[in-house]
């Protein structure tokens, strides 16, 4: 536990030494929500989206984007770079196992992701009058499931792509279509039926809809839960079998 605590502290320090990572993972989601909320039309009920306000739909989308930023843009490249430079191999010769490095990175991410999520929910409530989740337990569980799904996908990228730069590039390539089907450019409620049906079977599309349902007071649909469980099981199993520490 002492080794894990030291690794976690070190990983946190390394993260804060990268201004670009700090901005895009911690600051950009907050700025984006504020910009979206500043659009007058987004604060008014939209009959095309069942009378919901657009800003209400964007809160879970931006929260999910924060998860995707780390899972697809940060984690794969970082792990692949550690392996490429032999850092994981050298750690294996010490009492600290390489798996603890992964655990430390995940702990840092979870602390930061939860912190950003709390800030986004607070801004939504205090600035834009967006109600807090009406099913907090379901919201929390779906949040954890969404995190698990996206992290598993990121670990799979790190497992199959050799270099750090290539892993980061693959993550970026997947990031934009993943966010598209999650509703960042066009909320799911405004999507044509064909796009919404495709979105139902994407990891972040299912995650966003589950968070949206929980926020509105409903329990998530079984379809979306099963989709995320399936993505997690498949990608986590593949990552565990394919990942090499050196």
N, C-alpha and C positions, 0 to 999 in steps of 0.2 A: 504494500500500500504506500510505503514511503517513496519507492521508486516511481509508482504511478503518479503520485502527487507532484514529484519533481518534474517528471516528463510533461505533465499537464501544464504546470507553470511555465516551463520552457516553451511549449507549443503556443501558449497564449502570448508570450513575449514575442516570439517569432511572427505570429499573426499581426500583432500591432506594429511591427516594423515594416509592414507592407502597406503603404498608404492606399494603393489601388484596391486591395482586398478589404481593408477597413471601410473604404467609401462605398463600394458596391454591395457589400454584405450587410453593413450596419447602418449606413447613412442613406444610400440610394432608395431603399424601399420606403423609408419614412418620407423622403422628399417626393417620391412618386405619388404616394397617397395624398399628400398635401396639394400637389399640383392637380390631381384628378378631382379632389374635393373642392378646389377653387373654381372649377367650371360650373357656372350657375345651373345649366341644364342637368348636370349630374346630381344635383341636390333636390331635384323635383321628381315627383312620381312619373314613371314612364308607362303609359298604357301598353306599349309594345312588349314590356317585360312584366306583365301581370300587375302593374301598379307599383312595382318596387322602384326605389330610387337607385340609380346606377352606382352611386358611391357605396351603397349597402352591399352590392354584389362584388365590388372591387376589394373590399377589406379581406375576405378569404383568399382572393386571387393574389393580392400582394403578399400576404402571409405565405402562401404556397410558393411564390416566386423567391422569397428569402430562402426557403428550404432548398429550392432547385439551384440557386446561385452557389451554395456551398457544395451540394451533392454532385453537381455536374461540372461546375467551373473551378471549384477549389480542390476538393478531395482527390479526384483521380490524378490530376497533374502532380499534386504534392506527394502522394504515395509512390507514384511511378518514378518521380524524381529521386526520392529517397532510395528506392531500389536501384535505379540507374547509377547513382553515385556510390553505391555500396554501403550506405548508412545503415540499412537494415541488416546487412551481413555483419557489419562490425558490432552492432548492438547484440546480435545473436551470440557473440563471444563473451558478453558480460552477463551478470546475474539478471539483467533486465531483458525480458523476451521481446522480440519484434512486435508481437501481438499487443504489448503494452503501449507501443508507440501509436498503433491504430486506436486503441482505447482512449489514449490521451487526446488525440485529435477529435474523436467523437464527443468526448466530454466537453471540450472547448466549444465545439459547434453547438451542442445542445444548450449550454448555458447562454451563449450569444443568441441563438435562435429563439429561445424562450423569452429572453430579454427584449428582443426586437418585436416579438409577437405581442407582448404586454404593452409596449409603447404604441404599436399600431392600433390595438384595441382601444387604448386610452384616448388616442387622437381621434379615432372614429367616434367614440362616445362623447368626448368633451368638446370637440371642435365641429363635428359634422352631425351630431345627434344620431349616430348609428347605435342601435341597441346592442348591449352585450349579449353574448350567446344565451339563448333561452334554455338550452339543454347543455349546461356546462360540462357534465360528465361525458356525454356523447361527443362534445366538441373536443375535449381533452384526449379522449381515446382515438378519435379520428385524426387528430393532430399527430399523435404518436405513430399511428399506422402510416400516415402520409410520410412522416420523417423516415420510418423504417423502409418504406418502399423506395424512396428516392435515394437513400444511402446505399441500399443494396444495388441499385442500378449504377451508382457511382463506383462502388467497389468492383463491380463486374468490368467496368471500363478500365480501372486500374489493373485488373487481373490480366486482361487480354492485350492491352497496349503496352509496348515495351518502354518507350521513352516518356519523360515528363511532358515535353512540349507536345508530342503527339496525343497523349492522354488528355491534356488540356484542350487541344483542338477538337478532338472527338466529343468531349463534353460540351464544348460550345456549339458544335453542329447539332447535337441533340437538344440543347437548351431551348433554342428558339421554336422549333415545332412543338416541343413539350409545353411551352408557355402559350403557344397559339391555341392548342386544343384545351388548355386550362382556362382560356377566356381572357387573356391579357389584352388582346387587340379587339376582340368582340366577345362580350360576356356570353356565357352559355345560354342564358335566357333569350338572347337575341340571335343566336345561331340558327341557320337553317336546320331542318330536322336531320338531314344527312350528316352534317358536321357534328351535331350534338350526339348522334348515335355513335360516331367514331370516337368522340371525346369520352363517352361513357367507358370505353375500353382502354383508355390511356391512363397511366399511373397518376398523373397530376390532374387530369380531367375528373377522374373518380374522386380524387382527394378534395378538390375544390367543391364539388357538388355535395360531398359528405359534410364538409365544414359548413356549407351554405344551409343544408337541411338542419344541422344541429343548431346553427345560429338562429334559425327561424322558429325553433321549438319542436321540430320533428326529429325522429330517430333516422339515421342514414338508411338509404335503401340497401337491401341485401346485395343487389347487383354490384354496387360500387364497393362495398366492403369485400366481396369475393374477388373483384378485379384486383384490388390492392393486395389482398392476401396472395393471390396467384402470382402477381408480378414479384412480390417479395420472395416467395418460396422459390420461384424459378431462378431469379437473378442471384439471390443469396447462395443457393446451392451451387450454381455455376461458378460464382466468384470463389467460393470456398475450395472447389475442386481445381480451378485453374490458376489461382493466385500463387505466385512464387516470391519468396522473400529475397531472392538474389537472381 
